[in-house]
Amino acid sequence: MSELYLDPLSAKVLKMGLESSNQSSDLPIMVYLQLIAFTPDVRTYNMRQKDLEKLIEIEERYRDHWLLSDYDYGYSEFNRELFFSTIKVSAIIEMWLEEYSEEKINEMYGVTSGDLHHLVERYKWLVYCALEISKIYKWKDHKKVLNKINIRLNYGVKEELIHLVKIRGVGRVRARTLFDNGFKDSKDILNANMNDLAILTGFGSQIAKNIFENARKENRIIGVNDTLAVDDENSVSQTSLSNFFE
């Protein structure tokens, strides 16, 4: 794992957590986010009194699924507070993945746009590292979930938009607009009239033309009837480490 240029303790935390449930195929995404928050590479945030009720509810909801908990570090009030701070970080990232606005995330957890962007970048790197660790140890189920998280982190979208954000020129906002208007993937776009795209809010004729052409290119790559192979060896997570930050 040395070629990942990862803090050795972070590597240990990720491996220990993934190894604790390496046969599970139905773990909630939240438990992966919380595992990453346990690494020393992620900055945790102090709990505010008004955060506590929400965080306790999250802890109870996922209590039977956590890959690491305060007990893994020896129970104490300090570790209990640390544990809840990792849940707070996880909840912030989950809101990003669920397409909440930066303003709403700040309102909920007091995180500025700058801090949010830094946190998302940290998570991109650590999810990539967790994905590589899963490949090394052949943890196929973890690899599939982490690959999905990796793509969603890059765009801040729900899983249903993954097909659309793979089209060049389609980001978080345009993907949501397309999806809500019945365009689920590149095939739907190509089956439509270009004017159907142009009339969408925030589009126009030139943007519609560009998206239509890029959908055609994307469709040529994946094939009209292909579905997104989230565990494909050529997916987003397979970029080299040197290219990851470009």
C-alpha positions, -999 to 999 in steps of 0.1 A, spaced: 0 0 0 30 23 1 26 33 -35 -7 51 -26 13 77 -6 -12 73 22 -6 80 59 2 46 73 -24 50 101 -51 60 75 -42 28 55 -45 8 87 -79 23 96 -92 17 61 -80 -19 59 -92 -27 94 -127 -13 87 -131 -29 53 -117 -62 65 -143 -63 94 -171 -68 68 -154 -79 36 -182 -102 26 -211 -78 29 -228 -65 -3 -255 -44 13 -237 -20 36 -252 15 37 -230 42 20 -230 61 53 -208 35 70 -181 39 43 -182 76 47 -178 73 85 -149 49 81 -130 74 60 -138 101 86 -119 80 112 -87 84 93 -62 111 105 -63 126 70 -98 139 75 -105 170 97 -133 165 121 -156 192 133 -167 200 168 -202 191 177 -226 219 184 -254 213 209 -279 215 181 -260 189 161 -263 163 188 -299 152 183 -294 146 146 -261 127 151 -276 105 178 -304 96 154 -279 87 127 -258 67 151 -289 47 161 -300 41 125 -266 26 115 -256 11 149 -255 -25 136 -235 -15 105 -206 7 115 -173 -6 103 -155 11 132 -169 25 163 -158 42 195 -153 7 210 -126 -1 185 -105 26 201 -114 18 237 -145 34 251 -141 67 268 -159 100 268 -131 114 245 -135 86 220 -173 89 222 -170 126 212 -146 117 184 -170 90 172 -198 115 169 -176 140 152 -169 114 125 -206 109 121 -210 147 116 -183 147 89 -201 117 73 -234 134 74 -219 165 57 -205 144 28 -238 124 26 -257 157 21 -232 166 -7 -240 132 -24 -277 138 -20 -275 171 -39 -281 195 -11 -269 230 -17 -239 244 0 -261 269 17 -283 241 32 -252 221 43 -239 252 61 -273 258 77 -274 222 90 -239 218 102 -221 252 101 -196 243 73 -185 270 49 -182 265 12 -144 265 14 -144 239 41 -169 218 22 -148 219 -9 -116 209 10 -135 181 27 -148 167 -6 -113 168 -21 -100 148 9 -128 123 5 -121 119 -32 -85 109 -24 -94 86 5 -122 69 -13 -98 62 -42 -73 48 -17 -100 26 -1 -109 14 -35 -73 4 -43 -70 -14 -10 -102 -33 -19 -86 -44 -52 -54 -55 -35 -74 -78 -11 -100 -87 -38 -130 -74 -18 -153 -72 -47 -184 -60 -28 -165 -31 -13 -150 -22 -47 -184 -19 -63 -198 4 -36 -166 26 -34 -166 30 -72 -201 44 -70 -192 67 -42 -161 79 -61 -182 89 -91 -208 106 -70 -183 125 -50 -168 140 -81 -202 155 -91 -222 157 -59 -251 137 -72 -274 109 -63 -268 75 -78 -296 80 -103 -276 107 -121 -244 87 -126 -253 79 -163 -258 116 -171 -228 131 -154 -206 108 -176 -216 130 -205 -192 158 -211 -207 192 -203 -233 177 -179 -226 185 -143 -247 184 -111 -273 210 -121 -278 200 -157 -280 164 -149 -308 170 -124 -327 191 -149 -323 164 -176 -334 136 -152 -364 155 -139 -375 160 -175 -373 124 -184 -338 121 -197 -322 93 -177 -291 86 -199 -274 93 -232 -298 70 -250 -328 91 -239 -311 122 -251 -303 108 -285 -339 96 -289 -352 131 -283 -354 161 -306 -327 186 -299 -353 213 -294 -366 192 -264 -332 199 -247 -330 236 -258 -362 245 -241 -350 232 -207 -343 258 -180 -306 269 -183 -300 252 -216 -306 269 -249 -297 258 -285 -259 258 -282 -258 240 -249 -284 215 -262 -263 209 -294 -231 203 -274 -248 179 -250 -264 161 -279 -230 156 -296 -213 146 -264 -241 121 -256 -235 106 -290 -198 102 -282 -206 87 -248 -231 63 -263 -205 52 -288 -181 44 -260 -204 25 -237 -228 10 -264 -265 19 -267 -277 -9 -245 -248 -9 -220 -254 -1 -183 -229 16 -162 -203 -9 -150 -194 6 -117 -167 -20 -110 -152 -18 -145 -114 -16 -145 -116 15 -167 -139 35 -145 -133 69 -129 -114 54 -100 -88 39 -123 -70 71 -131 -34 72 -119 -26 89 -87 -7 116 -105 -38 124 -126 -62 123 -97 -56 159 -87 -55 174 -122 
